Each structure stands twice: as structure tokens, then as C-alpha cells.
């Protein structure tokens, strides 16, 4: 009541807006109808096949509104509602839509109090019923319900925000019937402040309460509290000399009980005669169950820059890692050089670094316990666990926050490579391509060992004739010496040579790349072809094409893998109100546990008459994944009226 009675002061800057109990500022939306015809052939096993045909009519209703109570700066309300009713016959729920998301219904609402004042409050609620398709392989139905609220205090010294978010997700994989239930509550506090013009500081507190139930009624409960402080102090206005501090602490209780403390310090100094210094210190402490990992890392690098083209440096790193079952000391020294130079009609660059590392480890137990070993999984990369002699039944693959446990043969597969283990993601599983996973496992360990490693890296690139022609070469080598207590056959020595060339012709770029990876663990040879075309023939007509083909030969195992990717897009604006778009994608991969053949095509013609929008389209889809085959063809017509 005090705020409302003070309206002349609070809202004087927006006096043109009438003060009223409820004011509607805007309302809009879309009303439409879509008709489709679909046919789909499925073959999952030699003894099982099915053909689905359907015709359907789907309504499309979207309403958006913006309004306020008393005054827009006092209480503003925004809402959006979407509903897609339909009548259908023998319809399968999910189609391989290029959008990858089909909405059944969803609602969103946002309310904001005092949005122009120093203290602002807001709240929101959302509900959605979605059908999605992971990589055109796995159909997923998802129900989401959520609520959030927040308060923000704006000031010149330390702006502060506090948010609360609650989300409930019910997700089902339609083919496998795997169900995932998630209840999450999150509280986050943020504050930024500066004590002078040369420093920036940030404090963050986060509390997450996860309750997840997975396949076979596996349940994961985690309550995670984390604190993070980041501070950057510049020694002058150039921002080239600074001290950066990052302190992070996390405490988890539930199925995965642990506490983690990490401190990162970085110092950069610009010295005389074009010298600069970078120093890093890291402290890491991790406790989980009866396992403790404590690690100190020190890095030093002194650089010298000659003109703009030549940079040289020397490097030293020391790591002391004490674990419950082992003690480890690593020291690394190295030198490097980088050269970049413009030449007539082109560009030339090369870099080289050499590092020598000494490694010493004492294992206090015949069994090595590894916790949270992180790896990034890509479709066409070979990822090996770091240690040999892994006990396969002990492997647990999780996300990096330890709140999702992935399932073998659904989300990933395990392949034995000599004495090592390879982890591969499965397309359509819960692990996205290119994501990082955290892996726990047990491995057999030798009592003590030490060795030295020589690491060499060299790369060079040359472009001529104004970037018309480009060649490049990369070389990397790891070799071991002074080996004690360790079988040399299980040390990951390798020598890699990569050759590539590219021709750039205005809109077209084509290239070839050969990779010879000679290793004692998983040696391979790889040949890759690639092209990119981005052509705009006029303001109304454009074509975009990307293609990539790669052949792998695992030489020791006489195993071959092949990967092909192709994506094309054509856009033609026939007039100001009419356009045509054609999109096509192709993905092929062949190898142990990798077999996939996938092609999609979608064409759509759009036109508009005043506020009425008309779309005509066709979709095609053909997928073969291991023993399952699916062929799909659909046509659609959509009419919408926007207001």
C-alpha cells in the first residue's frame, strides 16, 4: 500500500501510461490447422515388421498477452499458451520431424514486481508436453512442470540476485520403455562487486536437490551445495598484468557423498624487453567414501615476443598427487616456438614444442580405484580409459555432476582394445555427441613404477594465391624411457602424422586429410575428404552444402570404420510473400557397435496473403540402425492466421 500510494514518485518517468486496476497492453497469437498424411515401414527383427499409415488434422492455437496491474512498473504480467488439438487415426506419436520437437501443449507465465526499481521481484511457471527425437534414433515423450521465483537488488556497489527454481520432468523412451523421473529444486545467489576500478569480483552460491529415478527403478538422490568466488585484480589499466583467483567448494550428500575443494590462482606479468610471465597454482581436494585425492599443481611459463611474428617460451610444471591408494609425482619441463608471417599472396605459420616429463608412482593397494575420470565422447573419436587392466564390471559412467548414471548398451558400449578399454557413446542414447562424461572403475595395479616421457609436437600451414591453395602438416610423438616396474607394452606411446590440403574457390572449399596414428595400443590410419559450399546467386537464391567422409582402419585388429556426413540447404525467395526451402541430411557410420544409415529430406513452400499463412511440404526419412529399419514419408498442409 505504501508503494501504491507513492506512485507519483515511483512512476513519474512513465506518466503517459494510464493508472488503472488492470491494463491490457498487447494480445496476439496464432490460430491454424494442419493436415498430414504419413506412412511408415518398421522392421526391428527378421521376424517382426509393421506398416503404419495415418491421416490426421491438427489444430494449432497460440495466445500471447502482456498486461499490468495499476501501473506497468508495479506489476507486469506476460503469458503464452500453446495447444495443438487433433483428430487422428492409427497415429504413432513421434515422427522424425526436422525440428526434432513436437509440442502437444505448453503454458508459460511471468509476473514482475517493481521492474524499474532497485528491488525487483519476479515469478514464473511453465508446463509443457513434448515429443522429441534424439538423433533420429530414439523417440522420447516428456512432461515438464516448473516454477521459479527471484529477487534482484540493483545498486552501484554489490548487485545481488536470488532465484529459486523447481522442476519436475517425466520422460519416457517410447521404443525401449525406459523411464526417467526427475525432481529438481535449485537455489542460486549471485553478487558482483568491485572495490576499485581495477578489480572485478563475483560470488555464487548454488544449492541443488536432485531426485532421479531411472530404468529398473534405479534411484539417485543428491543434495549438492556449492560456493564459488572469482576475483580478478589488474595491476594497471592495460589489463595485461593481473592476478586471477578462483575458489570452488562443493558438498554432495545422497547416493554420491563427496566434498570437493578447488583453488586456482593465475598471475600474469608483462616484463621488460618483451618478456612476459604466467604462473599458475592449483589445489584440489576430493573426498568420497573412503577415498581421498589431494593434488598440488604449479606451472610457470616465461615468454618472449619478437615483433608480431615470433613467440618463444620455456615451461615447467610440477604435480604432487596423494591418493588413498597411491602417491604420484610428475615434473615436466619444455620449450616452444610459434611463428606467424604474412608472405606475398599468402600466409605461413609453424609451431614446435618439446616437453620432457618424469613420472613416479607408488600404489599402496593391488587394486587401483579411479573416481571421476573425465572423457569427451564423439562419434568418430577413439576414447580409451587411462589405465590398463580395468575390471569391466566395475565401470560406472555418469554425467559430470554425478546426477545421471548412464546404462551400458543403451547409452554407451564397452570395447576391449588389447589391455585397455574403449568407451563409445550410442547414437540416440542419453549421452549427447561431444559431451563430457565422468567414469569410475577399478583396475589392477603394480606396486610401484616410474618412467620418463618425451613429447614432441610440430605443426605448419602455408596458404598461397590469396588463400586459393592451402597445405598443412601436424606431427605429434610420445616416447618412453627410463622405465622401471612397468610393462612397456601397456604405455601409450604413439607417433602421429597428419597431412592435409585444401582448395578455396570463392564459394567452394574442398580438401583431403590423411592421418597416420602409429601406436602400441590402438594404431590406425584415417583418410578424410571434406567440402563446403556457400553460394548466394542473388538476394533471393542461396545454396549451402557441407560434406565429410572419413575412413578408419584399425591396423592391429584388422577392423575398418567409416563415417559419412552430408547436409544441404536450398532457399529460394520467389517473391516478397512466397519462399521455398529444401533441406537434406545424410549420416552413415559403420563399425563395431556403430552401424547407422540415416537420410532425411524436407521441402516446404510458404506463402502469405495479408495475415493468412499457407505452407505445403513433404518429409522423407530412412534409417537403419544395427538390426532396426525404418522408412517414413509424409506430406502436410498448414494454414495459420496470425494476429
C-alpha positions, 0 to 999 in steps of 0.5 A: 500500500505504501508503494501504491500510494507513492506512485507519483514518485515511483512512476513519474518517468512513465506518466503517459501510461494510464493508472488503472486496476488492470491494463491490457497492453498487447494480445496476439497469437496464432490460430491454424490447422494442419493436415498430414498424411504419413506412412511408415515401414518398421522392421526391428527383427527378421521376424517382426515388421509393421506398416503404419499409415495415418491421416490426421488434422491438427489444430494449432492455437497460440495466445500471447498477452502482456498486461499490468496491474495499476501501473506497468512498473508495479506489476507486469504480467506476460503469458503464452499458451500453446495447444495443438488439438487433433483428430487422428487415426492409427497415429504413432506419436513421434515422427522424425520431424526436422525440428526434432520437437513436437509440442502437444501443449505448453503454458508459460507465465511471468509476473514482475514486481517493481521492474524499474526499481532497485528491488525487483521481484519476479515469478514464473511457471511453465508446463509443457508436453513434448515429443522429441527425437534424439538423433533420429534414433530414439523417440522420447515423450516428456512432461515438464512442470516448473516454477521459479521465483527471484529477487534482484537488488540493483545498486552501484556497489554489490548487485545481488540476485536470488532465484529459486527454481523447481522442476519436475520432468517425466520422460519416457523412451517410447521404443525401449520403455525406459523411464526417467523421473526427475525432481529438481529444486535449485537455489542460486545467489549471485553478487558482483562487486568491485572495490576499485576500478581495477578489480572485478569480483563475483560470488555464487552460491548454488544449492541443488536437490536432485531426485532421479529415478531411472530404468529398473527403478534405479534411484539417485538422490543428491543434495549438492551445495556449492560456493564459488568466488572469482576475483580478478585484480589488474595491476594497471589499466592495460589489463595485461598484468593481473592476478586471477583467483578462483575458489570452488567448494562443493558438498554432495550428500545422497547416493554420491557423498563427496566434498570437493575443494578447488583453488586456482590462482593465475598471475600474469606479468608483462616484463621488460624487453618483451618478456612476459610471465604466467604462473599458475597454482592449483589445489584440489581436494576430493573426498568420497567414501573412503577415498581421498585425492589431494593434488598440488599443481604449479606451472610457470611459463616465461615468454618472449615476443619478437615483433608480431611474428615470433613467440618463444617460451620455456615451461615447467610444471610440477604435480604432487598427487596423494591418493588413498591408494597411491602417491604420484609425482610428475615434473615436466619441463619444455620449450616452444616456438610459434611463428606467424608471417604474412608472405606475398599472396599468402600466409605461413605459420609453424609451431614446435614444442618439446616437453620432457616429463618424469613420472613416479608412482607408488600404489599402496593397494593391488587394486587401483580405484579411479573416481571421476575420470573425465572423457569427451565422447564423439562419434568418430573419436577413439576414447580409451580409459587411462589405465590398463587392466580395468575390471569391466564390471566395475565401470560406472559412467555418469554425467559430470555432476554425478546426477545421471548414471548412464546404462551400458548398451543403451547409452554407451558400449564397452570395447576391449582394445588389447589391455585397455578399454574403449568407451563409445557413446550410442547414437540416440542414447542419453549421452549427447555427441561431444559431451563430457562424461565422468567414469569410475572403475577399478583396475589392477595395479603394480606396486610401484613404477616410474618412467620418463616421457618425451613429447614432441609436437610440430605443426605448419600451414602455408596458404598461397594465391590469396588463400586459393591453395592451402597445405598443412602438416601436424606431427605429434610423438610420445616416447618412453624411457627410463622405465622401471616396474612397468610393462612397456607394452601397456604405455601409450606411446604413439607417433602421429602424422597428419597431412592435409590440403585444401582448395578455396574457390570463392564459394567452394572449399574442398580438401583431403586429410590423411592421418597416420596414428602409429601406436602400441595400443590402438594404431590406425590410419584415417583418410578424410575428404571434406567440402563446403559450399556457400553460394548466394546467386542473388538476394533471393537464391542461396545454396549451402552444402557441407560434406565429410567422409572419413575412413578408419582402419584399425591396423592391429585388429584388422577392423575398418570404420567409416563415417559419412556426413552430408547436409544441404540447404536450398532457399529460394525467395520467389517473391516478397510473400512466397519462399521455398526451402529444401533441406537434406541430411545424410549420416552413415557410420559403420563399425563395431557397435556403430552401424547407422544409415540415416537420410532425411529430406524436407521441402516446404513452400510458404506463402502469405496473403495479408495475415493468412499463412499457407505452407505445403511440404513433404518429409522423407526419412530412412534409417537403419540402425544395427538390426532396426529399419525404418522408412517414413514419408509424409506430406502436410498442409498448414494454414495459420492466421496470425494476429 
